[in-house]
Amino acid sequence: MDFISEYDFSESSFDDVSSWVEKNKSRLAKEMSSHGAVLLKNAGVHDADSFECLVNLLSDKLYSKNGEHVRYNKTGTVQTPVPFSGKHKLNWHNENSFHYSWPSKILFSCIKKSSVGGDTPLVDSRELYKRLSKDICSKFEKNGVAYIRTYVDGLGLSYQETLNVQNKAEANEFCIKNHMQYEWLGDVLKTTSFRPAIINHPNSGDKCFVAQILHWHQRCLAEGVRECLLDCYGEDSMPRSVTYGNGEKIEDSIVDEILGIYNEIEVTRPWSEGDFIAIDNIATAHGRNPYEGERKLLVSLADPYNYQGKHCHPHNWL
């Protein structure tokens, strides 16, 4: 299913592109929501300023802090994607959907195309929901999911970097504000976030599968990595894990089914330098293919959406 609305500006200057976007931003906003993504090929975006110009035309509020992305400009509204080995595929996800408040839009531009690979595959979260078995959807709708994170020392980002805080008191405040349960194991922070797995799109009402299971479930770790982490930390203290909201394990077979559907329905457009894409982060999941050579993308997160408090506690998804 091809759900990307595409425009080609090969014969246009960047000023022409920005003028066209400004005149058509209402139309593009509707297409972003109805299709899932709007791609401006050869849009002439070659630096942070031109990128942010288009971003501002298509969004109302930009995130200036995201602990898992790297700040690119002084304000932090332009970032680079999560550092992740180019040797491996970064699985599909709706950006930050494990948070209480998360971006409804994510926008990318390609500044430097890698010599091999590095494309950004997209998946329609509405289509994913439709293809999952009714029994699986019913269980996720009833129970939601619980994201469990243990900020073990020396492995991944610290809690300070991830949450953009300085100390325990600020971390506690962040967790309370963002509907996260937390506990301190000495100086190690452990958080649990109860979130829905399936939501109605705020504009269309369509069901969207937005659970970020593939970045949190042990099944998706390389076998050697999984065994090493389990040996070091055990089931209860893994750096990341995810269960149903009632605490039950999410079966490997269900993860395999979800992975299979993502693979089956992903849509990929090869990057060209200067391309710009605006993605509805609720209707659309994205990933990153393996690559070789230098690669540079710019990213902005925009227009917060939140689950509302009723969704953020176990057994209370309705």
C-alpha positions in Angstrom: 0.0 0.0 0.0 1.6 3.3 -1.1 0.5 6.1 1.2 3.1 8.8 0.5 1.9 12.0 -1.2 4.8 13.0 -3.4 5.9 16.2 -5.2 9.0 16.7 -7.3 10.8 20.1 -7.4 13.7 19.1 -9.6 13.4 22.3 -11.7 12.7 24.7 -8.8 14.8 26.8 -6.5 14.5 26.5 -2.7 12.8 29.9 -2.6 10.2 28.6 -5.1 9.7 25.5 -2.9 9.3 27.4 0.3 6.8 29.8 -1.4 4.8 26.9 -2.7 4.7 25.2 0.7 3.6 28.4 2.3 0.7 28.8 -0.1 -0.3 25.1 0.2 0.4 24.3 3.8 -3.3 23.7 4.7 -3.5 21.2 1.8 -0.3 19.6 2.8 -1.4 19.3 6.4 -4.5 17.5 5.3 -2.5 15.2 3.0 -0.1 14.4 5.8 -3.0 13.3 8.0 -4.9 11.4 5.3 -2.0 9.8 3.5 0.5 9.5 6.3 3.4 11.3 4.8 4.2 14.1 2.3 7.5 13.9 0.4 9.0 16.9 -1.3 11.7 15.4 -3.7 14.6 17.6 -4.6 13.4 20.4 -2.4 16.7 22.1 -2.1 17.2 21.6 1.6 20.9 21.6 2.2 21.4 23.0 5.7 19.6 23.5 9.0 18.2 26.9 8.1 16.5 25.8 4.9 15.2 22.7 6.7 13.8 24.6 9.6 12.1 27.1 7.2 10.0 24.3 5.8 9.5 22.7 9.2 8.1 25.9 10.6 5.6 26.2 7.7 4.2 22.8 8.4 4.1 22.7 12.2 3.0 24.8 15.1 5.3 23.8 17.9 8.8 22.3 17.8 10.5 20.2 20.4 13.8 21.8 21.5 14.8 18.8 23.7 14.9 15.1 23.0 17.4 13.3 25.0 17.8 10.5 22.5 18.5 12.7 19.5 21.6 14.8 19.0 21.1 18.6 18.9 22.2 20.1 15.6 21.4 23.9 15.9 21.7 26.2 18.8 18.0 26.0 19.8 17.8 22.2 19.6 14.8 22.4 17.3 16.9 20.8 14.5 18.5 17.5 15.5 20.2 14.5 14.0 18.6 11.0 14.3 19.4 8.5 17.1 23.0 7.2 16.7 22.7 3.6 15.7 25.1 1.3 13.9 24.8 1.5 10.2 25.4 -2.3 10.0 21.9 -3.1 11.2 18.4 -2.1 10.4 16.7 0.2 12.9 13.2 -1.3 13.3 10.1 0.6 12.6 8.6 2.8 15.3 6.3 5.7 16.0 8.7 8.2 17.5 8.6 8.5 21.3 5.1 6.8 21.5 6.2 5.3 24.8 6.0 8.8 26.3 2.8 10.4 27.7 3.3 13.4 25.4 4.9 12.6 22.0 5.2 14.3 18.6 2.3 14.0 16.2 4.7 15.0 13.4 8.3 14.1 12.5 10.1 15.8 9.7 13.3 14.7 7.9 15.7 16.0 5.3 18.6 14.3 3.7 21.8 16.5 3.7 24.3 13.7 2.8 23.2 10.5 1.2 25.1 7.4 2.1 26.9 5.5 -0.7 24.9 2.3 0.0 21.5 1.9 1.7 20.4 4.2 4.5 16.8 4.7 3.3 13.9 5.4 5.7 11.2 2.8 5.3 7.7 3.9 6.3 4.8 1.7 7.5 1.1 2.7 7.7 0.1 2.2 11.3 -3.6 1.9 10.2 -2.8 -0.8 7.8 -0.7 -2.6 10.4 -3.7 -2.6 12.8 -6.0 -4.0 10.0 -3.6 -6.9 9.3 -3.1 -8.0 12.8 -5.4 -10.8 14.0 -8.4 -9.8 15.9 -7.4 -11.7 18.9 -4.0 -9.9 19.1 -5.7 -6.5 18.6 -8.3 -7.3 21.3 -5.6 -8.2 23.8 -3.6 -5.1 23.2 -6.7 -2.9 23.3 -7.7 -4.4 26.6 -4.4 -4.3 28.3 -2.2 -1.8 26.6 1.5 -2.1 27.2 4.0 -1.3 29.9 7.4 0.0 28.9 10.0 -0.8 31.6 13.4 1.0 31.5 16.4 0.5 33.9 19.1 3.1 33.4 22.0 0.8 34.1 25.4 2.6 34.5 27.6 2.5 31.4 25.0 1.1 29.0 23.3 3.5 26.7 22.3 7.1 27.7 22.1 8.1 31.4 18.8 9.1 32.9 20.1 12.7 33.0 20.7 12.7 29.2 17.5 10.9 28.3 15.1 12.9 30.5 17.0 16.2 30.2 17.4 16.5 34.0 20.3 17.1 36.3 19.6 15.1 39.4 17.2 12.7 41.2 14.8 15.3 42.3 14.3 16.6 38.7 14.0 13.0 37.5 11.2 12.4 40.0 9.4 15.5 38.9 9.8 14.5 35.2 8.3 11.1 35.9 5.3 12.4 37.8 4.6 15.0 35.1 4.8 12.4 32.4 2.7 9.7 34.1 5.6 7.3 34.7 6.0 5.1 37.8 9.6 5.2 39.1 11.8 3.7 41.7 15.4 4.1 42.7 17.6 1.1 43.0 20.4 3.0 44.8 21.5 5.4 42.1 19.9 3.5 39.3 16.5 4.8 38.0 13.9 2.3 36.9 10.7 3.5 35.3 7.5 1.9 34.1 5.2 3.6 31.7 1.7 2.3 31.0 0.5 3.3 27.5 -2.1 2.2 25.0 -0.9 0.1 22.1 -3.7 1.1 19.8 -5.3 4.5 19.5 -7.8 6.3 17.3 -6.2 8.9 15.1 -7.2 12.3 16.5 -8.2 13.6 13.0 -9.6 10.6 11.1 -10.6 8.4 14.0 -8.9 5.4 12.3 -7.3 2.8 14.6 -3.5 3.0 14.6 -1.1 0.5 16.2 1.5 2.7 17.8 3.1 0.5 20.4 6.9 0.7 20.2 7.3 -3.0 20.9 10.1 -3.7 18.4 12.6 -1.4 20.3 11.8 -2.8 23.7 11.1 -6.5 23.4 13.9 -9.1 23.9 12.8 -11.0 20.8 14.1 -8.1 18.7 17.6 -8.2 20.1 20.4 -10.1 18.3 20.8 -13.5 19.9 24.2 -12.9 21.4 23.2 -9.5 22.7 20.0 -10.9 24.3 21.9 -13.6 26.1 24.6 -11.3 27.3 22.1 -8.8 28.7 20.0 -11.5 30.4 23.2 -13.0 32.0 24.3 -9.5 33.2 21.0 -8.1 34.4 18.4 -10.8 34.5 14.7 -10.6 33.4 13.8 -7.9 36.0 16.6 -5.4 35.3 17.0 -5.4 31.6 17.8 -2.0 30.2 14.6 -2.1 28.2 11.6 -4.4 28.3 7.9 -4.3 27.4 5.0 -6.4 28.7 1.2 -6.1 28.4 -0.2 -3.5 30.7 -1.3 -6.2 33.1 2.2 -7.5 33.5 2.0 -10.5 31.3 4.8 -11.3 28.9 4.1 -10.4 25.2 4.6 -13.7 23.4 7.5 -14.1 20.9 5.0 -15.4 18.4 3.1 -12.2 18.5 6.3 -10.1 18.1 7.1 -12.3 15.1 3.7 -11.7 13.6 4.1 -7.9 14.0 7.6 -8.0 12.6 6.3 -10.0 9.6 3.6 -7.4 8.8 5.9 -4.5 9.1 8.3 -6.2 6.6 5.4 -6.9 4.3 3.9 -3.5 4.1 6.8 -1.1 4.4 7.2 1.5 1.7 10.6 3.0 0.9 11.7 5.9 -1.3 15.5 6.2 -1.9 16.9 9.4 -0.5 18.2 12.2 -2.7 20.2 15.0 -1.2 17.8 18.0 -0.6 14.7 15.8 -0.1 12.3 16.8 2.6 9.6 14.6 4.2 6.9 15.4 6.7 5.4 12.4 8.5 2.3 12.0 10.5 3.9 10.2 13.5 0.6 8.6 14.6 -0.5 7.3 11.3 3.0 6.3 10.2 5.9 4.4 11.6 9.5 4.8 10.3 12.7 2.9 10.5 16.2 3.1 8.9 17.9 0.6 6.6 21.5 -0.5 7.0 24.0 1.7 5.2 27.6 2.2 4.2 29.5 5.5 4.0 28.8 8.9 5.4 25.1 9.7 6.0 23.5 12.9 7.4 19.8 13.5 8.0 18.2 16.4 9.9 15.1 15.8 12.0 12.6 17.9 13.9 9.8 16.7 16.2 6.7 18.8 16.3 3.2 19.3 17.6 2.8 17.3 20.8 0.0 14.8 21.2 -0.7 13.2 24.6 -2.7 10.1 25.6 -4.6 11.9 28.4 -4.3 10.5 32.0 -7.0 7.9 31.6 -4.7 5.9 29.3 -1.7 5.9 31.5 -2.6 3.4 34.2 -3.1 -0.4 33.9 -6.6 -1.8 33.4 -8.0 1.6 32.4 -7.9 1.8 28.6 -11.4 2.7 27.8 
